[in-house]
Amino acid sequence: MTCPFCTMPNEQIILENKLAKAFYDKYPVQKGHLLFVPKRHVETYFEATEDEIMAIHQLIHQGKEIIDQQYQPDGYNIGVNIGEFGGQTVMHLHIHLIPRYKGDIEDPRGGIRKAIPNLVPYP
């Protein structure tokens, strides 16, 4: 099976460096939801090198600046799903940067411990 992150068209990439790239999530939880992936096909966070993780984190900071300018969110969640039972559906490491907005859920206490209503239905 072909990895959608490895074969992503260049025009969908909004940020990149030597080891990582970022793009908008195809099924965003909120406006501005970004994904960050290593360029090398790596299945999980724990298989990535320290250099790849650092490259992703550099892009996360740049992505936050873009989201701040375009959407002015009130908060953020950063998350990674690892393995099928951790909720991972694309088996290529990807880290989510999800902007949060006042009122997006009634009580945001607990953050990612609660379900966030999806902006777009996930298949």
MIVEX-128813 format. One record per atom (N, C-alpha, C, O, CB): residue in three letters; z, x negated, y negated. Coordinates in steps of 0.02 Angstrom, whole numbers, plus 50000, padded with zeros to 5 digits. Each point is the difference from the previous one (the first is absolute). Glycine has a CB too. Example, Ala and Ser with C-alpha at 12.3 -4.5 7.8 and 13.67 -1.06 7.14 Angstrom:
! residues 2
ALA503904934050284/ALA500005004549941/ALA500004995549940/ALA500334994850001/ALA500295014750058/SER499024992349888/SER500034995849941/SER500375003949945/SER500084997549945/SER498844996650087/
//
This chain:
! residues 123
MET500004995850059/MET500005004249941/MET500004995649937/MET500354994949998/MET500265014350065/THR499004992649888/THR499944996249939/THR500595001449953/THR500195005849991/THR498564994350021/CYS501524994849959/CYS500565000749953/CYS499735002149932/CYS499594996549971/CYS501084994850092/PRO499575014449910/PRO499765002249935/PRO500194995449942/PRO499674999949949/PRO500395011750095/PHE500484984749964/PHE500214995449947/PHE499604993650001/PHE499894996949947/PHE501255008050058/CYS498644993050054/CYS499594994050005/CYS499285001249977/CYS499664995449976/CYS501065000850119/THR499055009949912/THR499315001749983/THR499935003849935/THR499475002849985/THR500294997350136/MET500775000149839/MET500005003849938/MET499474997249952/MET499954994049991/MET501275008550024/PRO498395002049954/PRO499514997749950/PRO500344996649940/PRO500535002349978/PRO498705007050058/ASN500484985449940/ASN500294996249944/ASN500135004249938/ASN500484998749963/ASN498944991350081/GLU500185015249944/GLU500085004049940/GLU500655004250002/GLU500215002649948/GLU498554997850041/GLN501555000250069/GLN500635003750005/GLN500614995549986/GLN500555002549988/GLN498915005250094/ILE500444985849919/ILE500554995349988/ILE500134999649925/ILE499544998749961/ILE500164994750143/ILE500935007749877/ILE500164999749928/ILE500354993649980/ILE500004998149942/ILE500085014350059/LEU500234984250048/LEU500344993749988/LEU499914995650061/LEU499985002550057/LEU500875002949865/GLU499104988150068/GLU499994995450057/GLU500184993049978/GLU499944998249942/GLU499205008950115/ASN501084989149992/ASN500104992849991/ASN499744996750064/ASN499655003250039/ASN501384998449884/LYS499144992250087/LYS499724996350057/LYS500165003250068/LYS499594999950045/LYS500514989849885/LEU500505013150077/LEU500245002350065/LEU500095007550007/LEU500125002550056/LEU500424986749952/ALA499415014649937/ALA500155007150004/ALA499565004049952/ALA499674997349956/ALA501515000050075/LYS498815009349981/LYS499635004649957/LYS500375006549994/LYS500445001650040/LYS498474993049993/ALA500925009349915/ALA500325006449988/ALA499475005249983/ALA499484998549971/ALA501574995749989/PHE499115012050057/PHE499555005649988/PHE500415006550000/PHE500565000150024/PHE498454993650029/TYR500695011549919/TYR500345006549999/TYR500005003050071/TYR499514999550037/TYR500145002349843/ASP500915001350137/ASP500075003250065/ASP499515005950005/ASP499935003949952/ASP501294992750054/LYS498455004050050/LYS499515005450011/LYS500355006850005/LYS499705005149985/LYS499554986850074/TYR501385008149961/TYR500415006150006/TYR500644999149959/TYR500544999350029/TYR498985003150087/PRO500424997549818/PRO500584998249958/PRO500575005150004/PRO499895006050004/PRO499324988349921/VAL501395003050074/VAL500605004149997/VAL500105002349927/VAL500225005649988/VAL500314988250110/GLN499305001949855/GLN500065001549929/GLN499414996849963/GLN499674995650026/GLN501605005149982/LYS498625001549930/LYS499484996949958/LYS500154992649991/LYS500554998149981/LYS499265012949959/GLY499694984850074/GLY500084992849992/GLY500234996250061/GLY500094994049996/GLY500155008649888/HIS499855000850172/HIS500254997050063/HIS499534994350021/HIS499415001250013/HIS501125009850022/LEU499734983049969/LEU499614994150019/LEU500214997250068/LEU500575000850021/LEU499294996549858/LEU499664999650155/LEU500134996350062/LEU499834992749989/LEU499534998349965/LEU500225012050105/PHE500654985449960/PHE499924992749996/PHE499954997350071/PHE500435001550042/PHE500214997949847/VAL498844996750125/VAL499894997550068/VAL499824992649998/VAL499724997649951/VAL499905013850085/PRO500544985050019/PRO499744993350005/PRO499265000450017/PRO499785004650033/PRO501344990950004/LYS498494999649940/LYS499294999850016/LYS499894998650074/LYS499535002550030/LYS500224993749853/ARG500674999750145/ARG499974998550072/ARG500265006150038/ARG500495003149979/ARG499664984450002/HIS499515014350074/HIS500245005750039/HIS500654998250035/HIS500024995850045/HIS498795008349972/VAL501724999049960/VAL500684999150027/VAL500275007050011/VAL499975004249955/VAL500224984549985/GLU500085012550118/GLU500225006850016/GLU500645002149964/GLU500035005649975/GLU499434993050134/THR501054997149889/THR500635002149971/THR500274994949949/THR499774994349996/THR500485012050110/TYR500244996049857/TYR500344995849951/TYR500264993650033/TYR499974994649971/TYR500355015749963/PHE499944990450126/PHE500334994450034/PHE499504994850027/PHE500214994650019/PHE500715013250010/GLU498444993949973/GLU499494995350022/GLU499674996449941/GLU499644995150011/GLU500165012250088/ALA500324994949841/ALA499714996849941/ALA500364993449985/ALA500594999250016/ALA499095012149938/THR499964984250015/THR500314993749980/THR500395001049936/THR499915005049964/THR499164988450090/GLU501375001949931/GLU500385000449937/GLU499524999849941/GLU500115003449950/GLU500874990950104/ASP498495001749951/ASP499504999649945/ASP499665006749990/ASP499875002049943/ASP499964985950081/GLU500015015550031/GLU499685006749993/GLU500485005049968/GLU499795004049958/GLU499514993550143/ILE501325002349919/ILE500505004649971/ILE500084998549925/ILE500035004749960/ILE500574996250151/MET499434992849871/MET500064998249928/MET499385002249961/MET500065002449944/MET500664987750088/ALA498695009249998/ALA499385002249967/ALA500015007549988/ALA499795002449948/ALA499594988150106/ILE500865013249996/ILE500065007349992/ILE500495001749945/ILE499875004349959/ILE499854997350162/HIS500854995149878/HIS500515001549949/HIS499754998349930/HIS500175003649952/HIS500724994250133/GLN498714997049908/GLN499704998649934/GLN499555005849979/GLN500025002049942/GLN500024985650081/LEU499575015150023/LEU499565005649984/LEU500405006449986/LEU499795004149958/LEU499324990850112/ILE501455006049964/ILE500425005949987/ILE500225000149927/ILE499995005349968/ILE500414994750152/HIS499804994349853/HIS500204999749930/HIS499415001749953/HIS500095003649951/HIS500784987750078/GLN498555006249988/GLN499405001649959/GLN499825007450007/GLN499805003249951/GLN499794985050063/GLY500485014550046/GLY499865007150011/GLY500485004449962/GLY499795005249974/GLY499774991950138/LYS501065001049885/LYS500495003949961/LYS499805000349927/LYS500055005349969/LYS500864991350110/GLU498854997849894/GLU499785000049930/GLU499425004949989/GLU499995003649950/GLU500374984550039/ILE499175012150058/ILE499445004649994/ILE500245007350003/ILE499805004149959/ILE499444987450095/ILE501205009949994/ILE500265006850007/ILE500415002049938/ILE499935005649975/ILE500104993150150/ASP500384996749850/ASP500395001449940/ASP499555002049942/ASP500145004849964/ASP500744987150074/GLN498575004449953/GLN499545001449945/GLN499635006650009/GLN499915003849953/GLN499974983950031/GLN499895013650077/GLN499595005950013/GLN500395006450009/GLN499765005449981/GLN499424987050069/TYR501415007249980/TYR500355006150020/TYR500715000849972/TYR500285005650003/TYR499054993950099/GLN500974995349873/GLN500695000249973/GLN500505003450047/GLN500315005049981/GLN499194995149905/PRO500574997450176/PRO500485003150046/PRO500724998849978/PRO500144995849957/PRO499045002750136/ASP501275005449937/ASP500714999549985/ASP500384995750050/ASP500584998449990/ASP499345012749958/GLY499754986950106/GLY500324995950052/GLY499484997950051/GLY499405001649993/GLY501695004249990/TYR499134990650068/TYR499554997650052/TYR500354999950067/TYR500614999650004/TYR498784993449912/ASN500215007450137/ASN500214998350068/ASN499514994750026/ASN499405000649989/ASN501125011050032/ILE499754983450013/ILE499584995150035/ILE500185000750073/ILE500595000050019/ILE499354991949881/GLY499555008850143/GLY500155000950070/GLY499474997350046/GLY499424999149981/GLY501205010849987/VAL499594988750093/VAL499544997750052/VAL500205003350065/VAL500585000050020/VAL499234988849922/ASN499705014150092/ASN500105003150065/ASN499794994950053/ASN499474997049995/ASN500345014949960/ILE500614987250095/ILE499874994850050/ILE500005003250069/ILE500505002650024/ILE500034988549903/GLY498895008750105/GLY499925002750067/GLY499915007550000/GLY500165003449952/GLY500524987250090/GLU499075011950015/GLU499875007250007/GLU500625004249985/GLU499955005049965/GLU499184992350120/PHE501445000749941/PHE500605004049992/PHE500364998749933/PHE500495003349984/PHE499634996650139/GLY499624995349839/GLY500214999149931/GLY499545003649952/GLY500094999649939/GLY500404989350092/GLY499025014749996/GLY499555004049959/GLY499354996549982/GLY499605002849962/GLY501395002649994/GLN498884988650070/GLN499394996449983/GLN499415003250035/GLN500005000850061/GLN500654988549924/THR498835012649976/THR499415003150030/THR499394995549996/THR499545000850041/THR500925010349927/VAL499514984249986/VAL499484994949998/VAL500344993550021/VAL500474997749967/VAL498845008249940/MET500454991250147/MET500344994250028/MET499764993549967/MET499774995350032/MET500355010850076/HIS499954993849827/HIS499904994149957/HIS500565000649949/HIS500065005149966/HIS498644994150051/LEU501704995649977/LEU500565000149953/LEU499785002849933/LEU499514997749971/LEU501014992550088/HIS499855014649916/HIS499895002549932/HIS500675002149970/HIS500415003250032/HIS498415000749998/ILE501274994149908/ILE500615001649963/ILE499825005149946/ILE499534999149962/ILE500984989450062/HIS499895016949974/HIS499895005449952/HIS500394998749936/HIS500584998150002/HIS499235009950093/LEU499864993149848/LEU500355000449936/LEU499875007149975/LEU499455001749980/LEU500414985649993/ILE500675016650030/ILE499955007249984/ILE500365001449935/ILE500614999549996/ILE499315003450126/PRO499704999049826/PRO500335002049938/PRO500365006750010/PRO499775004250038/PRO499364989649894/ARG501435007050035/ARG500395006250005/ARG500065003049930/ARG500024996449950/ARG500624999350151/TYR499395010849897/TYR500005003749937/TYR500585004949998/TYR500165003250050/TYR498594995549942/LYS501565001749950/LYS500555004849991/LYS499755006850020/LYS499495002549976/LYS501014990749929/GLY499875009950141/GLY499825006750024/GLY499535000150060/GLY499835005550023/GLY500334998249861/ASP499634990550142/ASP499545000150058/ASP500345002950062/ASP499685002950043/ASP499714987249909/ILE501275009050052/ILE500415003650048/ILE500635002249963/ILE500194997049950/ILE499364996450151/GLU500775011749925/GLU500585002949965/GLU500574995049990/GLU500284999649946/GLU499405011450103/ASP500494985350004/ASP500554995249997/ASP499784993450030/ASP499974999450061/ASP500885010049947/PRO498984985749951/PRO499734993750026/PRO500524995250030/PRO499824994850026/PRO499305006449889/ARG501525000650083/ARG500514995650028/ARG499854998750073/ARG499845004650037/ARG501024999749882/GLY499194989550101/GLY499854998050069/GLY499304997150006/GLY499834997250052/GLY500955011649988/GLY498814991949907/GLY499344996949999/GLY499585001550061/GLY499865005850015/GLY500634985449918/ILE499305003550102/ILE499555000950056/ILE500345003150061/ILE499675001350050/ILE499704988949909/ARG501275010950037/ARG500345003350055/ARG499815007450003/ARG500135003450050/ARG500824988549940/LYS498755010649957/LYS499795007049997/LYS499245000250003/LYS499664995249982/LYS501365008149951/ALA498735002150090/ALA499275000950001/ALA499755000949928/ALA500295003849962/ALA499745001350155/ILE499444991549867/ILE499685000849935/ILE499415004750011/ILE499584998750043/ILE500784989749916/PRO499585016950002/PRO499425004450010/PRO499364996249984/PRO499964996449950/PRO500745013750021/ASN498804990750072/ASN499384996449991/ASN499565003149946/ASN499965006249994/ASN500094990450125/LEU499644999249841/LEU499525002249951/LEU499375002450035/LEU499705005049980/LEU500764986949935/VAL499355004650138/VAL499405001750040/VAL500235000650073/VAL500364995750024/VAL498844998249896/PRO500605011450115/PRO500205000750070/PRO499774994150042/PRO499444997749993/PRO500525014749994/TYR500484985450058/TYR499844994450044/TYR499735002950065/TYR500315004550028/TYR500594988049919/PRO498545005050078/PRO499715003150060/PRO500434998950062/PRO499825002250055/PRO499064996049895/
//
